[in-house]
Amino acid sequence: MKPVVYTGTSISHSDARKILDADYRAPVRRHDLRRILASPPEIIGIIDGVFFDNAAVAHREIIEALKSGIIVVGGGSMGALRASELETYGMIGVGKVFEMYKNGIIESDDEVAVTFDAGSNEALSVPLVNIRMTVEAAKNAGVIDLVQASAIIGIARKLFYPDRNYQHVVFESEKNEIISGIEKKKLLDFIKLNEVDIKYQDAIRVLEKIKEFI
């Protein structure tokens, strides 16, 4: 039986299939794992999942899958969060976002939360963790300084997660006099060419890890 992988938001199913032949499903929800235990796969990959609009996948569900002998690999988004919480139970976490949760660099669920189209699963907002990495890249490139970078992240954190996008964050930063009008343009130009999509990168790492087991 093919591995079952829950994703679609961090990486599209079409892009994922270029890397791994698997049974791709929409972002995981509460009870999804219990439903497949009647005819379980050998490997489950959790990348994306719902957070606030619907009940998130429960820790107990994942533990039940692990106890039944299923290999569960997580990373990127919900998978990274759950893997950091359930590593001691045997869930395998991979990627930068997983490491950030594991090491306490980030803690909140909304670091990786996005709104997404119910039909295509395409993300409609930008996750805070991606904003963090992109702002860090802008700082390292000399587009903004350390104080500005910290303040811009502060602006992004205060926004409700469905409202997070680069235009909104940068314009709010100018409004709060963190950056000037000239710096705003430079920052937006930098983001356009150098956005860091760490969730996408980590989604690839999950798929590659599953390939190792296969």
N, C-alpha and C positions, 0 to 999 in steps of 0.2 A: 504494500500500500504506500502511496506517495506521502511525503511529509505534508502536514496541514499547516499553512502559514496565514496568520491574520495580519493583513496590511492593506494598503491602498491609499493611505494618506501620506506617509513618509516616502513611499516609493509606489509607483503605479504597478498594477498587476502585469501589464505588458513589459515594463522594464525589468521587473523581478523575474519573469519567465526567461529572459535572456541569460540569467545567471543560474537559475535553479528550476528544474522541473518539479513542480509541487502543486498541491491542491490549494489554490489561493482563495481566501475568503475575506469578507469585509472586516473592518476593525472589530476586535473581540468585545463581546458584551457578557453580562452576567448570565450564567447557565450554558453558554456556548460549549465550554469544555465538557460539561457533564453530558451534553447531548451526543457527543462523539465517542464517549467511553464505551458505548454499547458495541461499537466496531472501531476500536482505537487504532490510530496510526502508531508507528514506532517513534516518530519525532513530531513535535509541535513547535512551531516558531511563533512567538508573539512579538510583533513590532508595534502595531497600532491597536488602540482600543478606545472605547467611549469613556468619558470622564464624568461629566456633571449632568448632561441632559438625560442620560439613562444610567442604570446601575452598572458600575464597572465590574470587570471580572473579579471574582472573589479570591482571596488568598487560599481559602479552603479548596476551591475547585482545582487550582494549580497543584496544591499538595496532594490531592486525590490522584491526579494524573501522574505525578511523580511516584507515588506509592504503588501505582499499578504497573510501573516499569517503563513509562513513556519518558523519553528524553525531551525536556522542555528548554528551549533556547530563547532568550529575550534580549532585546536591545532597541535602541532608537527612540522609542516613545513610552507607551504603557509597558512594553516589554522590558525596558531599562529600569523603570520604576519598580516593577514587581520582582525583577531579578535581584535588585539590590536588597529587597526585603526578604527574599526567599532563597538566597544563595545557600544558607545553612541547611536548607531542606533538599538541596540538590539541583535547584534551577540554575542554569548556566547563563551568565550575563556576559555580553560582549560590547565593545565600543566605548567611545568617549563619554556619552551621556550616562551610561551605566556606571562608569568609573566616577563621574562627578557626583552621582547620587550616593554611591558606595562610600566615597571619601568625605561626604558632608559638604561639598562645595555648593551643591543645590539640594533643596529639600522638598519644596512645594510641588504638588501635582501640576499646578498651572505653568510650570517651567516648560512642559512639553505639550500642554493642551492646546488644541486648535479647534475652530469650527470647520466642518467639512460638508461638502455637497452629498446628500444622502444617496443620490443616484450614481455619481462617478467616484465618490470618496475623495475628491480633490480638496485639498486644504484651501480654506477661504480666509485664513488669517496666518500670521507668522508666529511660530512658537518663541517664547522668551529665550529658550536655550540657543536658538539660531541667532537671535538678536545679540545675545551676549558674545557669541563667537565672532560675529561680523563687526561689532563695535570694537572688540579686542584687535581684530585685524586692522581696522581703521586707525586705531591708536598706534599699533606697531608700524604702520606705514607713514606715520607722522601727519595724518590728516587732522586728528584731534589729539589733545594731550590726556594725561592720566586723570586729571580732575574732571575734565569734560566727559571722558568715557564713563567714569563712575556715575556722574550725574545723569547721563543719558540712559544708562541702565536703570537708574532710579525712576526716571520718567516712565520707561517701559513697564516696570514692575507695577506701577500704580494703575496702569490701564487694565480694564477688564479684558480677559484673554481674547474674546471675539473681536475686540477693537484694535488689536495689535497688528500694525503693519509699519513698514519703514517710513512711508510718507507721514503717517500720524505721529510716530515717535520723533522724527526729525523736526517736524513743524512745531510740536509741543516743546521741544528743546529750544528752538529759536524763540518761541513765545515766552519761555521762562528765562531768557537771556543766558542760556548755557553756551550757545553758539551764536555767531553773527550771521547775517544774511549771506555773506561770502562763504563762510564756513559751511553753512547749510547746503549751498550748491555743491561745494567740493565733496561733502559727505554723501549726498545723494548720488553724485556721479561715481564715487568710489563704490558705493553699495551696488549700483547697477552692474558694475563690472566684476565685483569681488565678493558678492554675498556668499557667506559660508552656510551651507545647508548640512549641518552636522547630523540631523536626523536621517537624511537621505544616505549620507556616508555610512552611518551606523547600520542602517537597514541592509546595506550591501554586506556589511560584516556579519550580520546574522545569517544571511543566505549562504555566505561562504563557509561559516562555521557548520551549518547543517550539511553542506556538501562534504565536509571532512568526515562526519559521522557516516554518511552514506558510503 
